[in-house]
Amino acid sequence: MQPKPIEYIKTKDLTFDPENPRFYRLNNAGEEDVVVEGMLDDESVHDLMLSIGQQGYFPGEPLLVFKDGKKLVVAEGNRRLAAVKLLNGELTPTPNKKNSIDDIKNDTQHKPKELPCIVYDFREDVLRYIGYRHITGVKEWDSLSKAKYLKELCNKFYTTSSKEETLKILAREIGSRPSYVGLLLTSLSIYDVAKSNNFFKLNIKESDIEFSYITTALGYSAITDWLGIQDKKDYDLNGVNEDNIKNIFSWFFVRDEHARTIVKESRRIKDIATIVQHEDAIENLIETRDIDQAFLYTNGNQVALAEAMKQARSRLKTVWEMLYKNKSYTTSDLEIAEIIFEDSKQIRNYIRTKLEDE
């Protein structure tokens, strides 16, 4: 392909790319105000506004543009376009960002109305460069954006290739391993199942999803087996169990009134991998949302009961030690102590009766 000339194009004639992998989390990413709001929340558009507004736009970084009918769509440089459109007034910031944007506009002198661009006929012509810049280059995407990009490459160029060959080719394109490419694509497929089901009507927003939790989970064969997929490279998801995807999303991303999830941190995913191998443990986790309690069931009910009673005795020992340190008590303390006493008697009587019936 011959090098293309740089053209200066009016910013009002340039539009954002709704297919940009960075915008994948955004609902209605085809709407300009939604894209800009997302970038103002997650991207360093403010810093770009300051830099461009104070020093002018650096011509050595042209936007990469492709034609879409009569539209000129920016495939590479959406943040820079947003920064300039905010500076020159072509975009109106959201109310919660208006004051900070106005401050920058008032403190800067450069407000370009046109930008250097390299124009291509098709998105496919620039797609591979985008990946080079954001996967192997200095401006690295997060794992969800990488996965979205890889999926687009699959759909654009490799629909007739076998899965094994596709993974090898994509791995070469981004300088990685086929297994890693497969992991990203499978994780994205899991994400897409949840998204297409409105996240199973769980109390989850797209911004709540920590995509790396999904990739970490698929590293455990116990979890892939439980989900009904062959392995972490099975991105077609043939035979996937959507109910179990729902459980994964509930355990990983739904927050309680204290803004805590069940797993709390990624290192607990290994405990989930153990739990999903035991029906009693799964049922307990669904019912109680207590990962530590559910984990007790992974050694069987008898061991779980013994461990729970051991923990209860340890807690009571702590209470007993505290009694000596306290100088005063309340009627509430007495009421709780009586409840514990009655509960203990019921547990003892239940076990005694069962033993006598044997």
N, C-alpha and C positions, 0 to 999 in steps of 0.2 A: 504494500500500500504506500502510495506516494505521500510525503509529508504535506499536511494541509495548511493553508495560510491562516494567520490570525485575523479575525474580523472583529471590528468594534460594533457591538449591537446594543441598542437601547434596552435598558433594564425592564422597561414596561412591556417589552416584547418577549421576555424570557419567563418561563414557568418552571415550577418545581417538579421534580420527578416523583410521582406517587409510588413508583416501584423501587425507590431507593431502599436498600436493605436496612438502613438506619431508622426508617420510618415504619418498620414492620409492626411495632407494638401499637401504633396509633390507629384508633378507629377513624374511619372516613379519611384515610391518608390522601385521598384525591382532592380534598378541599384545602385551599391555600391557608386559610386561617388556622386549621387544625395542625397542619405541618409546622407553621411558624410558632404556634404555641408550644408544640412539642420540642422544637429546637431551642426556644427560649428557656424551657424548663431543664433540658438535658444537655444542651450543647453550649459551647463557649462563644455564642453569638455576640454577647456584650463585649468581650475582649476584642473580637474582630471589628466591631463597630468603632471601638476606641482606636485601634491600630489604623484602620482605613481612614477614619475621620480625621486623624491627626497627621498621617503621613501620605495619604492618597493610596490608590490601589496599585499594587505591584504588578506591572504588565508581564512579568515573567511567569505568572501563574494564571494562564487563561482558563476560563471555564470550558468544560467539554460538553458540547450540546449535540442533540440529535433531533431530527425532524420527525414530527408525529402529525401527519396531515399538514395543517397550516400552522401548527404550534411549534415553537422552538423550546425543547425540554432540556433542562440542565441535568445531565447524568452525573457529573462530577463538579462540585463547587456550590452545593445548595446552601451551605452555611454562609459562604461569602455572598451569595446572591441575597439571602435574607438580610444580612448585615447592611448591605448597600441599599436595599429597598426600604429598610427601616430608617436609614440615614436620610435618604432623599424624599421620604414621605409617601412612597408608593404603597407601603404597608402600614396599617394601623395596629399598634401593639394591643394586646389584651389589657383590660383595665388594671389588673394587678401588676403589670410591667410598665405601664405608661409613664410613671414618674421617672423611673430609672432610664428609660429610653429617651425621654425628653431632656434629661440632664446631659446625656451623652451628645445629643444633637446640638444642644446649646453651647457645649464646650468644644466642639470640633468644627473645622472649616471645610473639609473635603466631603462633598456629597455627590459622588459620581452619578451621572445619568445614563452612562453606557459603560460596558465592560468588554475586555478582550475575550474572544471566544474562538474555539475551533469547532466547526460544525461538521457533523457526520450525517449521512443519510439515514442510518438505522441505529437503534440502540445496541444491537449486536456488535456493531463496529467498535464500540467503546467499552463494551462489557468487560472484556478481559483486562484492559488497563485498570479499570476500577478495582478489580480483585487484586492485581499486582500492588496497587498503591495502599490498599487497606487490609490486606491479609499478609503479604510478605514485606510491605513497605513500612514507613515510619508512622503512618497514621492508622494504627491497627484498629479494626472493628472489634466489638465484643462478640462472644461466641454465637449469639442469636443472629446478628447481622451476617456473620460468616456463613452460617447455615442457610440463611435466606438467599445469599449470593450463590452458594453451591447448588441449591435447588433450581435457581434460575438458569444456571449453566446447563444443568441436566435437561431442563425443559426446552432450552433453545438449541442445544447442539448434540445431545446424546440420547435422544429418545429411542433410537434403534439399537443402541449398544446394550450388551448384557450388563447385569449389575456389577459383576466382577471387573469387567473392562472399564465401565464408567468410573468406578472407584479408583482404579489405577490411573486413568487419564486425569481425573480431577486432582488426585494427589500430586501428580507431576505439575499440574498448572499452578498449584499454590505452594509447592515445595513441602509437602507433608506426607503422611502415611495413609494408605487406603483405609486402614482401620479407623483412623481419626476422622476422615471424611465420612465414612459410614456412620460413625457415632453421631456426628453433627446432623446428618440427614435424618437419622432415625429419631433423634431427640426432637428435631423440628416436626417430624410427622406426628409424634406424640403430642407436642404443643398444638399442632393444627387440629388434631382430633378434639382436644379440649376447647380450643377457640371456636370451632365450628358448632360445638354443643353449648355455646355461651358459658363456657367453664362450668358446665353442669349445674348452673344456677347456684353455685357456691358464692360466698361473699368474697369474690376475688376480682381485682382489676388487672389489666394487662401489666401495669407497672409493678404489681406485686410479684410477678413471676421472676424468680431467679433461675435463669435458663441453665446455669451451671449445675444446679441441683439435679436437673433431669439427666444431663450428661454423666454426672457422677453416679446416679442411680443405675443407669444402664451398664455401668462397669461391673455390676454384680449379676452373675448368671441366675441367681435365685430370683432376682427381680424381673429379669427378662422372661424367665420361665413363667413366672406368676402373671405377667402381662400377656402371655400367649404369643410371644414373638421368638424367632429362632435364636437370635443373638443381637448384639448391639449394632450390627450392620444391616439388620432386616428392616430397611426403611419403607418397604411396601406395606408393612404391618398386616400381612395376611393372617387372619385368625386372632387379631388383637382383642383383648377383653376390655371393653370400654368402661365397665363398672370398676375394674381395678385401676384404670387410668384416673377415674374420678376419685378413688381412694387416695392415690398418690398425690393428686393435686390438693385434696383436703388436708392430708397430713403435712405436706410441704409448705403450703402457701396460705391457708386460711388462718387468720389471727384471732385470738380470743380478746376479751375485754382489756387485757393488759398488753395487747399488740404482740403476743407471742404465738409462734407456730408450734405444732407438736414436735417437730424435729429440732427446732431452735437453732441448730447449726449443722453444717454439712457433715461433720464427723459422725453424727448420729444416724446417717443414712445406712451405715453398715449394720446398725441395730434393726432398721427397717428390713434389710435384706434377710436377717435372721427371723424376724417376726413373720414375714410372709410365707415362711415354710411351715407354719403351724396354724391350723384353723382356729384353735382356741385363742391363740395370741392375736390373730387378726380380728376376731369377734370382739375381744376385749378392747383392742385399740379403737375400733369403730365406736364401741359403746362408751368408753371412758375418756378417750383422747389423752390417755396418760401412757407415754411410751415406756416409762420405767415399769409401770404395773404390767403392761402387756408383755414386756420382755420376760417377766417372771414365768409366763406360760410357755416359753420356748423350750423348757426342760420338762414339760408335762405338768398336769394338774397337781400331782402329789408334791413335786418339788416346789411348784409355785406356792402352794399352801404353806409348806414348811418355811419357805423364805419370807412370805408375808407375815407369818406369826413371829418369826425371828425379828423382823423389822419392827413389828408392833411392840414386842417386849423391849427392844432397844429404845424406842421412843418413850415408853413408860419409865424406863430406868432414868432417862434424861429428866423427865418430869419429877421423879422422886428426888433427884439431886438438886433440882431447882427449889423444891419445897424447903430444904434446909437453908437456902440462901435468902428466901423471902422472909420478911418480918411481919407481913400482914396478908390477909386473904379476903376474898369477897364471896358473897352468896353465889355469884356466877361461877366462881371456881368450884364451889361445892356441888352445884347443879351439874356441871360438866363431869366432875369426878363420879357422881352417882350414875350418870349415863354410861360412862366407861365401865363402871362396876357391873351394871345390868347387862351391857353388851357382852362383857367377859363371861358372865354367868350363862348367858344364852349360848355362847360358843362352846363353853365347857359341857353344858347339858346336851347340846346337839351331838357332839362327838361321843359323849358317854352313851347316849341312847343308841347311836349307830353301832358302837362296839358291842353293846349288850345284845343287839339284834342279830349279830353275826353268829 
